[in-house]
Amino acid sequence: MSTNTKHEIQTVKSYSEINEYIKKVLALIEKEEVTEEDAKWITTETVEGFREHVNPGFLAYRKTVTKDGQFAAVEWSDEGSCFTDVHGKKYIDCLGGFGIYNVGHRNPKVVKAVTDQLKRQALHSQDLLDPLRAILAKILADITPGDLKYAFFTNSGTESVEAALKLAKMYSERTTFISTTRAFHGKSLGSLSGTAKGMFRKPFLPLIPGFRHVPFGDIEMMRKTFETCALVGEDVAAVILEPIQGEGGIILPPEGYLKQVRELCDEYEALLIFDEVQTGMGRTGKMFAADLYDVVPDIICLAKAFGGGVMPAGAIVAKEKVFKSWFPNPFMHTTTFGGNPLACAAAIATINVLIEENLPARAAEVGEYFLQGLREAAEGHEDKVLEIRGQGLMIGIEFHKDEIGYEVSKAMFDRGILVAGTLINSKTIRIEPSLTISLDEVNVVINAFKEVLSQVNCK
């Protein structure tokens, strides 16, 4: 279809016709339950919409997790540790929205806080002082490690990383950053400069100058890079690290590594930025992975689970000596929707749930049980499974070949369990369920994994 023809067809449609379509959709949203006829219409519209107006590439990707390529998986509702598709099939969610559902799907306390706030005010004026932002910042100062004190709020992980990078530049006016191989920090230009995967980087080169990547876990290479940068007058502004690499394949740091990086940063007067977008909010068995490794960064980045799986929300929290470079002009870095009342309400309620239900400790306990069960299930399948590793409820299953991971993911999905690969290391599938997942659900996943391994052909 030519552009002109397409335009002519579009102009024929009146606003009244478009609005009739919109009203049908709103009526479906209003329904507590949809009929089979509704489900078929929604599925058709979803597939067609992705093909024609979102991105047809998603359809090709989703074939790996749909039975016989029928695009049956159109999600419709969720609760607890599960989501349900439009046809009523229930799935145990072990992807967890890439780690956003720490307190579960639609946690009632988080939903209540957001709806209560919505009844009063949705967004702030941008000029007056908004109370929930101040209150949430105080709570973050209380729960984050060490002397982290001031918060800036964002809408996503990549925005949190962007804010951290800009803050680090203003603190010292240095322009060199050290990141690591297999790192993932987001896909906006600054964050992408710290991200490691060439496939994501190459189309957008040149990125922000000054970034150097060293192998994750190699403290000697980190030291040599610091030394070299100092010798050539390109002193390091900051090191940015995920305490545990998520998209890199759930890579745990060697013993003592993070403390040694902290010491190097102190020696060369550089900042240490912890990207805890995926590891934060109880995921690893502590409220933050920084607590797990007893290291205090200068800036911590949060997002994903920060909004309780209900609202997009993120933050950075920094030490006063670092953050005060933004004191003279608080408009040096801003975002319209960051720290809005609904997001702050969600984050406050999320922290309440994490504390009251002791979910970080539960993540440690259930994670240990999950890891052990998966490892036992993999016994005898060493030709397929290379390693199963993790911390808390952040678990990676690495296979010898990408193809095995794809087949396992698809077979698990057909059995009502959602898992997915990591963005940097496609041989590894992640297990990141809600921290509220029951032991019965964990056992279902372990048994399904054992069954799938016995049936998947690794050739």
N, C-alpha and C positions, 0 to 999 in steps of 0.2 A: 504494500500500500504506500503510495507516495505521500509526502508531507502535506501537499496541498489537499489531496483527497481526504486524508485523515482530519485535517483542519475543517474541511467542509462538513464532514460527518459530525464532528464535535459541535459545530455551530448550529446544526439542525436540532440537537437536543436542547430543550428549554430547561430553565431552572426548575420548573415545576416537575418535569420528568426526573431530573437529578434528585430533587427533594423527595419524591416518592420512593426512590431507591434508598435514600438515607433513612427515611421513616421506617422502611422494612427492616433495615439493619438495627436501628434503635429499638424496635419492638423485639427483635431477637435477643438483644442485650438484656432487655427487661425480663425476659422469660427465665424462670428458675430451671425449667427443663425444656429441651428442644425435642421435637418429633423426629422420626427417621427421615421424613421428607425435608424437614429443616436441615438436618445434618447433611443430607446429600447436596442441598443447595449451597450450604456454607462451604462444603468441601470443594465443590465445583468453582465457586467464586474465589476461594482461596488460591487454588492451583492456577486459575486463569489470571488472577491478580498478580501473583508472583511472576508468572510467565510474561505478562504484558506490561506490568507497571512497577514491579519491585526489582527483581533480578532473576532471570531464568536459571542462573548458575546455582541458586539455592535448591532448585528442583533436582538438578543432577546430583548435588551433594546429598540431599535428603533420601535419595534412592538407597543409600547405604544403610538406612535405618528404617525402611518401610518394606513390608512384606510384599514380594513380587512386584515392587515398583508401583503399587496402587495409590500411593500418597494417602494412606489411611490415617496417618498421624497428623491430624489437625487439632491442636490442643484447644481446650475450651474452658476447663475449670481446674482448680487445684485446692489442696488442703493437706495440712500435716506434712508428711514426707512424700506425697504423691501428687500427680496430676492426672486428669482424665481427658481423653480425646472426645471429639464431637460425637462419636458413635457410642460413647459410654465405657470404653475400655480404660481400665485403670493401670497406671504405670508407677513403679517405685522410681523416684528420681534420684539417681546417683551422679548426675551431672550437676544438679543444683544451680542451674543458670550460670555455670562457670564460677560457682561459689557465692551466690547471693542469698541463698535461703538458709542461712545459719540457724535462724529461729523458727524455721519451718515455712511452709507455704501459707500465706494469709494468716499469720499468727493473730489470734483474736485481739490481743492487747495492742499490737501495732496497728491493726485495722481500726480499732476503737479510737486510739489516739489521733489518727489521721482524720477519721470522720468527725470526731468531736471538734477538731481544729477547723475542719472545712465548714462546719456550721457557723463558725464565728468569722473566720477570715482565711482565704486561700493563699494569697500572695501578699507580700509586704509593699509598702508605698515606695520603697527605695530611698526615702529621705528621713523619715522618723526612725527612732530607735526601736528595733523589733526584739521583744523580750526573749523568745525562744532561742534566738541565735546566741544571745548573751548567756543564757542558762546552759545551753548545750556546750558552749565553749568552756564554761566553768567545770562541767562534768568531765569533759575530755582532759582538762588539766589535772583533774583528780585521779583519773583511771590510767592515763598513759604513764610510761616509765619515767623515772628520774625527774628532771626539772623542765620537761616540756610544758609550755604554759599557754601560748597564744595560738588560736585556731583561725584558719581561713576556710570557708566552706565552698564546695564545688558540686557538680552534678554527676561526675563520673571519675573513674580511675585515671584516665589519661589527663583530665583536667587537673587532678591532684598533683600528678607528676609535673605538668607544665608549671604549676604554681610553685612547686618545690625548686625547680630548676631556676626560675626567675628570682626567687628569694635568695638562693645561693649566689647567683650572680651579683645581686645588689649588695649582699653582705660584704664581699671582698673585692668585687670588680674583677675577679679572675674569670677566665673563660674556658678552662680545661676541666672536663669531666671524665671520670673513669667509670665505665660500666663493665659488664662481663659477658662472656659468650653464653649463649642460650638464654639470655635475659629477655624478658618481655615487660615493657613499661607502658605500652599503649601505642596508638597509631597516628596521633596528631604529630606535627613536624618535630617539636622538641622531644616529646616522648619517644617517637620513632627513632630519633638519633641515638637514644640509649638502648633501644630494642636491638636484638642481635640478628634476627633471621633475614638473610639476604633477599629472599623472595619478597618480603614486605618492604624492604628498603630501596632496592634498585630502581623501581619506576619513579621514585621521588628524589633521587640524588640530583644535586648535592643537598644534604640535610644541614642541620645546624652545625657549624664548624666547632671543633674543639673536643669532640668525643673520641675516647680511646677505649677499646675493648680488650680485656685480658681474660684468660680462662678462669671460670668460677672455681673457687677453692684453691687456687694457686697463689699462695701468699707471697712467694718469692718473685713471681712475675709482677704482682701488684707493687711490691717494694721497688723493683727495678724501674717500673713505669713512673712511680713517684720521683725517684732519683733522676731519671732522664728528663722528666718535665721540669724539674727544678734547675738542672744544668743548662737547659736551653731557654730558660726564662718564661716557660709556659706553666707556671705553678698551678697545681690542681685546686679548683674551687671546691669540688665535692666528689665523693664516691657515691654512686647510687646502686643499691643492691636489693634484691628480694632475699630476705633471710633464708627462705626455702623457695627455690625456683619452681613456679607453678607451671607455666606454659612450656618451660624447658623440659618438663617430664617428671615433675615432683622430685627435684634434686636437692638432697639435704647437704648442708655445708659440712666439711671435715671438722673434726673436733678442734675447738679453739680458734677456728678461722675468723669468725666474726669479731671476736675480741682482738685478734691481731690486726684486723682491718681498722678497728676503732683506735688502736694504738698508733698505727701509721698515720691516720688522719690527724690525731693529736700532735704527732711529731712534726708534720708538715703544715699544720694550721689549716687543714682542709675540713670541710664539713662531711658528716656521714648522713646520707639519706637512706632510710629504710622504706622501700616500697612494700607496704603491708596491705595493699589493695586486696590480695587474695588470702594472705596468711592471718590478717587481723580479725578481730571480733570473735575470738574463741576457737577458731578453726583448728589450730595446732595443739590444743590442750591447755593453752594459757590465753588470757585475753588478747595478748599480742605476742608474736614470735620473739620480739625483743626481750620480753620477760622470760621466755623459754631459754634463751641463750645468755641472759644476764648482761645485755649490752644496751646502752642508752644512745640512740641516734640523736643528731641535732635537729632533724626533721623527720616526721613519720607521715606517710601517705596512706589514706584510707579511702575506701569506696565499697563497691559490690555489696557485701552484707551490712554495711553501715546503715542503709535505709530499711533494713528488716525485710527485704524482699517485697516491699510494698511501694516505696518511693525511690526514685533515683537520687542518690545522695553520696557525697564524698567530702573529704576534709584533709587539710594538712595541719599538723600541730608541731610547733617549733619552740625552741628555747628563746627566751626573751632577748638574749644578745644577738640572735640571728634575726628574729622577727622585727626588731625595733627599727630596721632600715625602712620599714613601711609605715612607721609612725608619722613622719612629717607629712606624707601624702598618702592617705589610705585609698586614694583612687588610682594609685600606680598600677594595681592589678585588681580587676573587678570581674564579676559575672552577674548577669541579671537575675538568674534563678538560684544561684548557689546560696544555701542557707535560708531558703524560703520557709515559711511557717509549717507547711505540710511535711517537708523533708525533715525539719528539725524535730517535729512531733514524732515522726517515725523513728528517728535515730535515738531520741530520748527513751521511747518505749522499748526499742530494741535492746538498749543497754540495761534497762530494767529487767527484761526477760532473761538476758544472759546472766545477770547477777542473781536474781531470785531463784532461777531454776538451776543455777550452778552449771551452766552448759559448757564452759571451757573444760572443767574437770570431767564432765560426762564425755566430751569429745575425746579426751585422753583415754578414758576407760573403754568406751565402745570402739574407738579406733584400734586399740591394742587387740581387742577381741576380733575385729574385722580383719586386721592384718594376718593374725594367726590362722583364721579360718580360710582366707584366700590362699595363703601359702600351703596349707594342708591340701586344699583342693587342687593345687597345681602340681602336687607330687606325682611323678611319673610322666609329666608333660614338659620336661626340661628342654625337649626339642622345639617347643613352641614358646614357652615363657622364659625370658632371660632373667628377670628380677621383679620382685614385688617389694615395694618400699613405701615408706610414708611416715607421717607424724600426726597424731591425732586423727581427725577425719579428713585428712588430705593425703590420699593414697594413689600411687601410680603403679600400673601393671605394664611392664615393658616386655614386648615380644621381640623375637629375633628378626621379624620382617613386618613391614607396614601392613601387608596383605592379611596377615594373621589377625592383627588388631582390628582391621575393618570387618573381617568375618565374625570375630568374637562380638564386636559391637552390634552388628546386625542381628546375630543369633540371640544375644541378650535382649535386644529390643523386641524381637518377636515373642519373647517370653515375658514381656511386660516390665522390662527394666531398662532405663535409659542411662547409658554411659556414652562417653565420647573421647576422642583423642585430644592431645594437647597441641597448641598451635605451633610450637617450635619443634617438638619431637613427636612426629606422627606415629612412631612405633609404640608410644605409651598412651594407654587410656587412663583416664582419671576416675577416681571414686571420691566424689565430694558431696555426699548427701547432706541433708539438714542435720544439725547437731541433735535434733529430737528424734531421729530415726529409732524405731524400736528394735530390740534384739530379734524379734520374730522376723521383721523385715530384713534385717542383716542376714539371718539364716537363709531366707528365700534367695537373696542375692548370691550367697556363697554356694548354695546347692545348684543354682542355675549356672554359675560359672563352672563348677565341676562338670556338669552335664555337657555344657557347650564345648569345653576343652576336649572331652572324649569324642566329640563328633566333628570338630573342625579339622579339615585336612590342611597340613602345613606345607604341602608341596606346591 
